[in-house]
Amino acid sequence: MTYKNFRAIRVVIAFFLAMIIAQAVIFSNYILAAFAVAAAVAVIFIARKKVDEVLSDERDLQIAGKAARLSMSIFSVIGAVATFILLAERQASPFYDAVGSTLAYSVCSLLLLYSAIFIYYEKYEKQN
């Protein structure tokens, strides 16, 4: 399969996935939406395995790594600042307290996940 065909398959899958999720939300059937997303991911992975051409090279992976690291850093800083602001203003609305706490846990979870993945890959690279 060529990359052009793979791209067309992804567009068709995205179209049908959007239709299924829209109908699932209208009928409040979120299980159907979850299964549709899982099925779409599976079909895309199967189609990706059948592509004969190179989908990404080392340069693409290096750029993606830099973009992910920068995105994580920016989200962490902005999330931490927004958390402090929301928690400082919690007397104005109890909603701010819930949003601030959720954002704080999200930032902490992101940093812990990044650290765990970094440690894993660091050990993996030392073995190879």
Secondary structure, 3 states (H helix, E strand, C coil): CCHHHHHHHHHHHHHHHHHHHHHHHHCCCHHHHHHHHHHHHHHHHHHHHCCCCCCCCHHHHHHHHHHHHHHHHHHHHHHHHHHHHHHHCCCCCHHHHHHHHHHHHHHHHHHHHHHHHHHHHHHHHHHC
